[in-house]
Amino acid sequence: MSVLVVGTVAQDTIETPFGSAPYVLGGSATFFSWAASFFTPVHLVGVVGEDFPPQYQRLLAERGIDLTGLKTQPGGKTFYWHGRYLPDMNQRETLEVQLNVIADFDPVLPPPLRQIPYVFLANINPWIQAKILSQMEQRPKLVVADTMDFWIETQRPGLIELLPKLDGLVLNDGEAKLLTGENNLIRAGEKVRSMGPKFVIVKKGEHGSYLLTKDGPFLLPGYPTANVVDPTGAGDSFAGGMMGYLAADGSGAPGSLRRAIAYGSVVASITVEDFGLESLKRAHRADIDHRLEDYRKMLAF
């Protein structure tokens, strides 16, 4: 089955201890789409400006990502983010953000996209996430969303209203604490789950992730990689690998969500090994499966 994603398509300028990459293709929907496309067809909904490089649009289309939901706003400028990672690569400074076309984005789903059973609401304004859901012709089989501290701080009422409409929410440890006021991650995750989602995934960067469901917590460490060049998009790639696997599997069988998270961790570990999409562009599904098998062996005892 295919998956629908709404989120940002951006140009990023990235600085890390290993160098810099100006105006590379980025955005939450971009990383998600590429990661999910290893497993299943992807339909991307977003907006760019007239300044968006044609070669970037061709790159996504040639990957097989459906861009009928990607709008180009006449006279608009594409969302832009400029960030710098600190030496430990776990912390970053946002040097510049230009919302540009995202500030006025009012998505209208093309009719063929309104019946897609797997929906991921990537990191974007909760109002936009809710509007996408309201346009679906029937309740999707699985709806998962991501968020960030900016939306928690500035759009909390909209986010709280969205949560009961979700099957799952993905957020990092700091965001879970900010949303709930809890310092303990297990309590924070359970408190988020009490707000509506059936499951919550709390990401901890290189340290892995927690899955919290009615059956209790499940902890999966991050896939170990010594070659971390650029962490940008790792969380979105994690979500793309996870949702792509779930959509391809389609069974909802016990254990499928845990396997999906493992796939997400592996895809994220590939993303961080070069700037932007470069490492993912070189990867093949066989590389992911091989790395997953190594991962499985690491976790066996």
C-alpha positions as CSV (number, residue, x, y, z in Angstrom):
1,M,0.0,0.0,0.0
2,S,1.1,3.6,-0.6
3,V,1.8,6.3,1.9
4,L,0.8,10.0,1.9
5,V,3.1,12.6,3.6
6,V,2.5,16.3,4.1
7,G,5.4,18.4,5.3
8,T,8.2,20.8,4.3
9,V,10.2,20.7,1.1
10,A,13.1,23.1,1.7
11,Q,16.5,24.3,0.9
12,D,19.0,23.9,3.8
13,T,22.4,25.3,4.5
14,I,24.2,23.0,6.9
15,E,27.4,23.4,8.9
16,T,29.0,20.6,10.8
17,P,32.5,19.9,12.1
18,F,33.0,18.0,8.9
19,G,32.3,20.9,6.5
20,S,29.3,22.7,5.1
21,A,26.7,22.3,2.4
22,P,24.9,25.4,1.2
23,Y,21.3,25.3,-0.3
24,V,20.9,21.5,-0.4
25,L,17.6,19.8,-0.8
26,G,16.0,19.3,2.6
27,G,12.7,19.4,4.5
28,S,10.7,16.9,6.5
29,A,8.6,15.6,3.7
30,T,11.7,15.3,1.4
31,F,13.6,13.0,3.8
32,F,10.5,11.1,4.7
33,S,9.6,10.5,1.1
34,W,13.0,9.3,0.0
35,A,13.3,6.9,3.0
36,A,9.7,5.5,2.6
37,S,10.3,5.0,-1.1
38,F,12.7,2.1,-0.4
39,F,9.6,0.2,0.7
40,T,6.4,1.5,-1.0
41,P,5.0,4.2,-3.3
42,V,5.0,7.7,-1.8
43,H,2.7,10.7,-2.4
44,L,4.2,14.0,-1.3
45,V,2.1,17.1,-0.3
46,G,3.9,20.4,0.2
47,V,4.7,23.8,-1.3
48,V,7.7,25.4,-2.8
49,G,8.5,28.8,-4.3
50,E,9.4,29.7,-7.8
51,D,13.0,29.7,-6.7
52,F,13.0,26.0,-6.1
53,P,15.6,24.5,-8.4
54,P,14.1,22.4,-11.2
55,Q,16.8,19.7,-10.7
56,Y,15.5,19.1,-7.2
57,Q,12.0,18.5,-8.4
58,R,13.3,16.2,-11.2
59,L,15.4,14.3,-8.6
60,L,12.2,13.5,-6.5
61,A,10.2,12.7,-9.6
62,E,12.8,10.3,-11.0
63,R,12.9,8.6,-7.6
64,G,9.2,7.7,-8.3
65,I,7.8,10.0,-5.6
66,D,4.4,11.3,-6.7
67,L,4.5,15.1,-6.8
68,T,0.9,15.9,-7.8
69,G,0.4,17.3,-4.3
70,L,3.5,19.5,-4.5
71,K,2.4,23.1,-5.2
72,T,4.6,25.8,-6.6
73,Q,3.5,29.2,-5.3
74,P,3.9,32.0,-8.0
75,G,6.3,34.6,-6.8
76,G,7.0,32.7,-3.6
77,K,10.3,31.7,-2.0
78,T,11.0,28.2,-0.7
79,F,11.2,27.4,3.0
80,Y,14.8,27.9,4.1
81,W,16.8,26.6,7.1
82,H,20.4,27.3,8.1
83,G,21.8,25.4,11.0
84,R,25.1,24.6,12.6
85,Y,25.9,21.4,14.6
86,L,28.1,21.5,17.6
87,P,31.1,19.2,18.0
88,D,29.2,16.5,19.7
89,M,26.7,16.4,16.8
90,N,23.8,16.0,19.2
91,Q,23.2,19.7,19.5
92,R,22.6,22.3,16.9
93,E,22.1,26.0,16.6
94,T,19.5,27.4,14.2
95,L,21.1,30.4,12.5
96,E,18.3,31.4,10.2
97,V,14.8,30.3,9.4
98,Q,12.7,31.7,6.5
99,L,9.2,30.3,6.5
100,N,8.4,31.9,3.2
101,V,5.7,29.9,1.4
102,I,5.1,27.7,4.4
103,A,3.7,30.7,6.3
104,D,0.6,30.8,4.0
105,F,0.4,27.1,3.0
106,D,-3.3,26.1,2.7
107,P,-3.2,22.6,1.3
108,V,-5.9,21.1,-0.9
109,L,-5.6,17.4,-1.5
110,P,-6.0,16.2,-5.1
111,P,-9.0,13.8,-5.2
112,P,-6.8,10.7,-6.0
113,L,-4.9,11.2,-2.7
114,R,-7.9,11.3,-0.5
115,Q,-8.2,7.6,-0.1
116,I,-4.6,6.6,0.7
117,P,-4.7,4.3,3.8
118,Y,-1.3,5.3,5.4
119,V,-0.8,9.0,6.3
120,F,2.2,10.7,7.9
121,L,1.8,14.3,9.0
122,A,5.5,15.3,9.0
123,N,6.9,18.3,11.0
124,I,4.7,21.2,10.0
125,N,2.0,23.5,11.6
126,P,-0.6,21.3,13.4
127,W,-3.3,23.3,11.6
128,I,-2.0,22.1,8.3
129,Q,-1.8,18.5,9.6
130,A,-5.4,18.7,10.8
131,K,-6.6,20.1,7.5
132,I,-5.0,17.2,5.6
133,L,-6.9,14.7,7.8
134,S,-10.2,16.6,7.3
135,Q,-9.9,16.1,3.5
136,M,-9.6,12.3,3.6
137,E,-12.7,10.6,2.3
138,Q,-12.5,8.0,5.0
139,R,-10.5,7.4,8.2
140,P,-7.0,6.1,7.0
141,K,-5.8,2.8,8.3
142,L,-2.9,4.4,10.1
143,V,-2.2,8.1,10.9
144,V,1.1,9.1,12.5
145,A,2.4,12.6,13.1
146,D,5.6,14.3,14.0
147,T,6.1,17.7,15.8
148,M,8.8,19.9,17.2
149,D,9.4,22.4,20.0
150,F,8.5,25.4,17.9
151,W,4.9,24.1,17.3
152,I,4.6,22.9,20.9
153,E,5.4,26.5,22.1
154,T,3.5,28.4,19.5
155,Q,0.6,26.1,18.4
156,R,-0.1,24.1,21.5
157,P,-3.9,24.3,21.4
158,G,-3.9,23.1,17.8
159,L,-1.5,20.3,18.6
160,I,-3.6,19.2,21.6
161,E,-6.7,19.1,19.4
162,L,-4.9,17.0,16.8
163,L,-3.6,14.3,19.2
164,P,-6.9,12.3,19.6
165,K,-7.1,12.0,15.8
166,L,-3.8,10.2,15.6
167,D,-2.8,6.6,15.9
168,G,0.8,7.5,16.7
169,L,3.0,10.5,17.5
170,V,6.7,10.8,16.9
171,L,8.8,13.3,18.9
172,N,12.2,13.6,20.5
173,D,13.0,13.4,24.2
174,G,13.1,17.2,24.7
175,E,9.8,17.7,22.9
176,A,8.1,15.0,25.0
177,K,9.3,16.8,28.2
178,L,8.2,20.2,26.8
179,L,4.8,19.0,25.8
180,T,4.1,17.2,29.1
181,G,6.2,18.9,31.8
182,E,7.5,15.5,32.8
183,N,11.3,14.9,33.1
184,N,11.1,11.1,33.1
185,L,10.7,9.9,29.5
186,I,8.5,6.9,30.4
187,R,6.1,9.2,32.3
188,A,6.3,11.8,29.5
189,G,5.5,9.2,26.8
190,E,2.6,7.8,28.8
191,K,1.2,11.2,29.4
192,V,1.4,12.0,25.7
193,R,-0.4,8.7,25.0
194,S,-3.1,9.7,27.5
195,M,-3.8,12.7,25.3
196,G,-5.0,10.5,22.4
197,P,-2.4,8.6,20.3
198,K,-2.5,4.8,20.6
199,F,1.3,4.8,20.6
200,V,4.1,7.3,21.1
201,I,7.7,7.0,19.8
202,V,10.2,9.1,21.7
203,K,13.4,9.5,19.8
204,K,16.8,9.9,21.6
205,G,19.1,10.5,18.6
206,E,22.1,8.2,18.6
207,H,20.8,6.6,21.7
208,G,17.8,5.1,20.0
209,S,14.1,5.4,20.7
210,Y,11.3,4.4,23.1
211,L,8.0,2.9,21.9
212,L,5.1,3.3,24.3
213,T,1.9,1.4,23.8
214,K,-0.9,-0.1,26.0
215,D,1.5,-3.1,26.3
216,G,4.2,-1.0,27.9
217,P,7.5,0.4,26.8
218,F,9.9,-1.0,24.2
219,L,13.4,0.3,23.9
220,L,15.5,0.0,20.8
221,P,19.1,1.4,20.7
222,G,20.3,3.4,17.7
223,Y,22.1,1.6,15.0
224,P,25.8,2.3,15.8
225,T,27.7,4.2,13.1
226,A,31.0,5.9,13.5
227,N,30.6,8.0,10.4
228,V,28.2,10.7,11.4
229,V,28.6,13.7,9.0
230,D,25.2,15.4,9.1
231,P,22.3,14.5,11.4
232,T,19.8,16.7,9.5
233,G,16.8,14.6,8.3
234,A,17.7,11.6,10.5
235,G,14.4,11.8,12.4
236,D,12.4,12.3,9.2
237,S,14.2,9.3,7.6
238,F,13.5,7.3,10.7
239,A,9.8,8.0,10.3
240,G,9.9,7.3,6.5
241,G,11.6,3.9,7.0
242,M,9.1,3.0,9.7
243,M,5.9,4.1,7.8
244,G,7.2,2.8,4.5
245,Y,7.7,-0.7,6.1
246,L,4.3,-0.6,7.7
247,A,2.5,0.4,4.5
248,A,4.4,-2.3,2.5
249,D,3.6,-4.9,5.2
250,G,0.0,-3.9,5.6
251,S,-0.8,-6.7,8.1
252,G,-0.8,-4.8,11.4
253,A,0.4,-8.1,12.9
254,P,1.9,-8.2,16.4
255,G,5.5,-7.1,16.2
256,S,5.2,-5.3,12.9
257,L,5.6,-1.9,14.6
258,R,8.7,-3.0,16.4
259,R,10.2,-4.3,13.1
260,A,9.2,-1.0,11.5
261,I,11.1,1.0,14.1
262,A,14.1,-1.2,13.5
263,Y,13.9,-0.4,9.8
264,G,13.5,3.3,10.6
265,S,16.7,3.2,12.8
266,V,18.7,1.6,10.0
267,V,17.5,4.1,7.4
268,A,18.4,7.0,9.7
269,S,21.8,5.5,10.2
270,I,22.4,5.8,6.5
271,T,21.1,9.3,6.3
272,V,23.6,10.7,8.8
273,E,26.7,9.5,6.8
274,D,26.7,12.4,4.4
275,F,25.2,15.8,3.8
276,G,21.6,16.1,2.9
277,L,20.2,13.3,0.8
278,E,23.6,12.2,-0.6
279,S,24.0,9.0,1.4
280,L,20.4,7.9,0.9
281,K,20.8,8.5,-2.9
282,R,23.6,6.0,-3.0
283,A,21.8,3.4,-0.9
284,H,19.7,0.4,-2.2
285,R,17.1,-1.7,-0.4
286,A,19.6,-4.5,-0.2
287,D,21.9,-2.2,1.8
288,I,19.1,-1.6,4.2
289,D,18.2,-5.3,4.6
290,H,21.9,-6.2,5.1
291,R,22.3,-3.5,7.8
292,L,19.1,-4.7,9.5
293,E,20.4,-8.2,9.7
294,D,23.6,-6.9,11.3
295,Y,21.4,-4.9,13.7
296,R,19.4,-8.0,14.6
297,K,22.6,-9.9,15.4
298,M,23.8,-7.0,17.6
299,L,20.6,-7.1,19.7
300,A,20.5,-10.9,20.2
301,F,21.6,-12.3,23.5
